[in-house]
């Protein structure tokens, strides 16, 4: 990661609930929770108390319907930072002590308006920061909702799906803690390459209960692979769309698919894993992204507040990637 460049990856952020019949909150219900967590300095301690996450800063843009978050991770397990000037013979190691950890700052842009026809789905752009993986961003956002659910007995309530009234002759209410799902959007390059390239193999992959293999106690069965045959003389024009539909129809049995194809006008063969239920690529390099270059003033590894000139460069690219 260079100090004058940043890359943002585009995700579909879904607000979801595991309870059948639960009412899903909208993003406008979530924003005050995030503001409260930032204002109170609520921390998420993880990795056996060796790392801490918090919201370093938040800004809400009601007119254009999006928010910007600065998420910070302090990690005590990272190596000490070292700065040197070989020509001058300088070598400076900055020692960590106590609860001090290396700080990583990650800007996250989230639409507060859902995608057209998809009431629980919101466009989200996440700054790629080595040391702060996307899955950790998802876990942290879900954890903040969990904090609010346990702290505030009146939040995330909705009329009970079965109806009825309570002891106070009021409509019976129910509660459910929502959570955040993140799914990377397939990059245009991936879709175009699959449509224009030559598919060499397709497999459907199913997770299996972990069971030992007879005769080899150190081996266990974890997943099964179903290889599919391909009729290259009968392929549709939009192979990606057809594959995505076929994968979804088999998603209850097979949780992932693996597609191997030859890149058009190249000898390179690529293998990509895809979530069958959503069509989201499971490999970072195939997720849609945009890159910002020639950023000045230069950027540090983290920041105390949202970096205005980075935000101003990222927002127009972010807005292009949503349909509200």
N, C-alpha and C positions, 0 to 999 in steps of 0.2 A: 504494500500500500504506500504510494508516494504521497508527499505532502501537498501536491497540486492536482491530485486526481481522486475521484471517488466514483464508485459504481453503486447504483441502486437497483434492486431486484423487485419485480412486480408480483404481488400475490393477491389472490382472492382471500379476504378475511371474512370468515363466517362466524356469526354469533349463533351458538347452538345450545341445546339442552338435551340431557339424556333421559329426562322424565317424560313418559308418554303423556301427551295432552298439554304439556307446559307451554305457556305463552313466552315467546322469545322477545327479549327487550330489543329496542332499536338503538342505534348508535348514539342518538341524542340522550338516551338514558344512561349510557356508559360514560360519556364525557365528564359529567359532574363527579363521577366516582374517580376518574383519573385525576381530575383537578384536586380532589380531596386528598388522594394518596400523595400527590406531589406536595401539597401545602403542609401535610402532617409529617412529611419525610418518612413515609412508611417504607420499610426495608424488607426485602425478600432474602433471607439467609439460606444458602445452599452449599452443596459439596462439603458436608461435615464442618460447616462454619468456617470454610476457607475462602468463601466468596460471598459478595453481597450485591444485590441489584436494587435500584431505585429509579424513580422518575426525576431526572435532574432539572427538567424544564418542560413546560407545555405552553403552546399558544393555540388559540381557537380562532378560526377565520369563518365567521358565520355567513358572510356574503357569498363566498365561493364554496362553502360547505366542506371544509376539511380542517383537520387539526395536525399539528406538528408536535411530536414528542422527542425529547432527548433522553434516551435510556442509558444508564451508566452501570457498568459492572466494575467492581473493585475485586481483584483476584490476588490473594496472598501467595498463591502457588507459582506464579510466574517468575522467571529468572530476574535477577537485578538488572536494571537498565545500565548500559555502558556507552559512554561517548569518548571518542578518541580523535586525535589529530596526529597521524603517524609521522607527518613531516616535522612536527614540532616535538614529537616524542611524548605527547600527552595521552593519558589513559585514565579516565574517571569512571569508577563504578559507584553507582548510587545504591547504597544498601537499604533494604527494607527492614523495618523493625516493628514489633508489636502487631497491631491490627492494620498496618499500612499494606495496601495492595496496589498492583498496577491498575490504572483506571482506563477503561475502554468506553468511549462514547459513541452511541449509535443513533442517528436521526431516523425517525419513523414517521411517514406521512400516511394519514388514514382519512378516507372520505367519510363524511358524516351523512351523505346521501347514498342510498343503496343503488346497485346496478339496476337498470331497467328490467322489470319483470322478475327480479330476484330480491325479495324484501329483506333477506338476512345476509346478503353478500355485499361486501364493500371493498373497493379498490384500496390496496395498501402497498406502499413502496418502502423498502427497508435498505438502509445503507449497509453495504457489505463491510464488516469490520472483523479482521482476523482476531480470534480470541472471544468473539461474541456471536455464536452461531444463530441462524434463523430460528431453530427449534427452541433455543433458550428465550428468544424474544416472545415466541408463542406461549411458552410455559409461564413467563413472567406476567404477561397480560392476563392469562387465565387465573393466575394466583391472586392478582389484585382484585378480580371479581370475587374470588373465594373469600378474601379478607372482608370485603364489603358485605357479603352474604352473612358471615358469622358476626360481624360487628353491628349490623343494622337490621333489626328484626322486621322492619317494614319494607325493606327493599326486595325487589324481585318477587313481589306478590302478584297474584292474578286470581280472577274468579275460578273456583274449582270447576273442572270440566264436567263433573256430574251435577253441578248446581247445588241447590239447597241453601239453608240458612244456619247460622251458628247460634250459640246460647244467647247472644245479644240481639237476636232477630235481624242480624245483618247477613248479607250474602256471604256464604262460606268461601274462604280464600285458601289458596294453596301457595307453596313456595318451591322454587327450584333454583339452584345455582347455575347460571349459564357459564359457558366456557368459550374459548377462542380456538378456531381451527384456521390454519394457514395452508393454502395450496398454491404452489407456484404456477403461474400461467406459462403455457408452452411458448417458447420463442418462435418468432416468424421463421427464423433459420431452420429450426427443427421441423416445423410443419412443411415448409417449402422443400427441404431436403428429402423428407419422406415421400412427398407427392411426386417429386421429380427424380428421385434416385431409384435404386433397385433394391427391394427388400430381399434379404437372403434367408432370414429365419424369423419366426414368431413363436413365442412360448407363453403359456399362461402358468402362473406360479401360485401355489396354494400353501399357506402355512399349515403345518401339521403339529399335533401334540408331540412334545419331545419324548421320544421313546428310544430305548437302547437297541442297537443292532446286535442280533444274536451272534455270538462268537467274537465280538469285538467290543468289550465293555467301555472302551474309551471313545466309541463312536455312537452318535445318536441321530435319529431322524428328526429334522426340523421343518422341511418343506418338500413339496412335490412339484415337478415340472411336467407340463403337458405340451409337447412339441406339436405345432400345427403345420399341415401341408399348405403350399401356396400354388395356386393356378395362375402363373404369370400371364397367361393368354386371356384372362378374364378379370383383370384388375379394374376397379372404377377410376374415374378421373380424379376424384377427391379421396385418395387413399386414407389420409389422416382422419377425415370425417367418418368414413366407413369403419375404420379400425376402432375409433373411439366408441362408436355405437355398439360394435360387437363386444368390446371389452366391458362396457356398462351392463350389457345383457348377461354377462357371466360373472359379474362382480360379487354376487353372493357366495360363489364357490371359490373363485380365484381372486385374490386381493391385489395382485400385481401382474403386469405383462412385461415381457422383454422383447424388444424389436431390434433386429440387427439389419442394417442397410448399408449399401455402398453409396457414398456421397456422389451426387452428379458431377460429371467432368473431373473425377478424381479417382485415385486408386484406394483411397482411404475408406475403411469399413468402420462404422460406428455402432455401438450397442447402447441403447437407452432403456431404462426401466420406467414404467408408467403405472400410476395408480389407476386400476381398472374402473373404480367408481366415479372418478372425477376427470380422468384424462390428464392429470397433473404429472409432469415429469418428476421423477424421484432423484434426479441428478442435477446439482446446482447449475452446471454449465449449460443446460437446456432450458432454464427458466428465463423468461423475457426480462430484459434489463436495459438500463440506459447508463451511459458513462458521461461524467462531467470532467473536463480537462481545463488546463490553464487557470486553475483556481488561485486567486490572490486576494487578500493575504493568504499565505500558506496555512495549512491546517495541522493541528497537533493530533495526538492519538486520542485525546478526549477534550472535553470542554465543560465549564461550569454551567453554561447556558447555551441555548440554541444558537448556532453560528449563523448570523443573518445572511452573509453573502453566499454561503452554501445552500441555505434554505431557498434564497431567491433564484438560484440557478436550478434547483431541483423541482420547484413547484410547477413551472410550465410543462416540464416533461411528465410529471405525475398527472396533471390534469388531462393531458392528451390520452392517457391510458385508461380513462374511466368513461363509462356511458351511463349517465344518470337521467 
